[in-house]
Every structure is written in structure tokens, then in C-alpha cells.
Amino acid sequence: MKNVAVFCASSAGSDDIYVNEAKKLGEKLADEGLGLVYGGASLGLMNAVADAVLRRGGKVTGVIPRLLADLEITKNECTEIIYTSTMFERKVKMLEIADAVVVLPGGFGTLDEMFEALTLSQLKLFDAPIGLLNVNGYYDLLVGLLDNMVEKGFLKKESKDRLTVSSSVNDLIEKIVNINKI
């Protein structure tokens, strides 16, 4: 495993715990020798995780649509910056580069990215671990919804189980790094 795509918010959220956990994730990725692939922005949780990787001497690949780059939010300190034409192309490029995915708190865009990865995994078009970092119970209701989908017969349990959920950075990284070694 070389690169981990991190999908997360371009905002910091309403509690310092979100930024702090993003920093912990970045530090853990760098300490494990894993490169970060992320949305390329210099804002919010995106910036926090990228800064943490860079401070530890790790590799950061930012993938950003020209539209956002033109708004001057690109994190120019990235090891590598890849420009795309659209948000969709960014998502595709990030998944092409990634050997695993970690999802931090975020909004519509983060959920879109996570569900795209899960859908492609379900269809066997993306074969990489997908982890959800449930910081401070942020995703409790989503995990409950997924359980309800299984219970009501709209989602197979094995499809739901493609998403590894943990509230601990160290636990989540250990699980996704070792997921295919069993």
C-alpha cells in the first residue's frame, strides 16, 4: 500500500476535535510511509490533514479541479498537484491513485465521494479498503442508516461490510492496511 485517498470537508467543523483528528490522521499516514491523496485545498480538514503529512515529511498529492484552483484555494505546498476539469474527474483520479480510502467528517461532497467508492467496490470496479473515521460519533446516524438498509433488504450485509468503521485513527489505519493480509 502506497497511497491513501482522504475524503473530507473543506471546512473545519464546529468543534476542534475534527481538525485535531484530521491532524492525527495525517501524522499517522506519514509515520506509516503512506502518501496522502486528497482534494488539494488549503481549507478546513483538507488543509489540516495535508499540513500534518507535510510536517512529518510525507508525500501529499492534491487533486483539484481548475475551477477551484482559480479561486486560489489550492495548497501549493503539495508534493504534487494534479489539475482536473471537473469535480467528477477529481474523484475518479483520486480513486485511480489510491490503494485505500479514509473518510473524515464532511458534507455532501464527502458523502458523494465515499458512496462512489463504495458503489464501485460493490461492483468490483474498485478493489481497495474503505475506512470511515467516526470522529466524536459524527457518522453514528449514517452507520445506523446503513444497518437499516441491510435490515430492510436494500443493501447486502457484505456490501455494507466493505466499509470499515472506527472512531480511532490508529485502529482504522491498522485495519485498512491489514484488510487484505488475512
Secondary structure, 3 states (H helix, E strand, C coil): CCEEEEECCCCCCCCHHHHHHHHHHHHHHHHCCCEEEECCECCHHHHHHHHHHHHCCCCEEEEEEHHHHCCCCECCCCCEEEEECCHHHHHHHHHHHCCEEEECCCCHHHHHHHHHHHHHHHCCCCCCCEEEECHHHCCHHHHHHHHHHHHCCCCCHHHHCCEEEECCHHHHHHHHHHCCCC
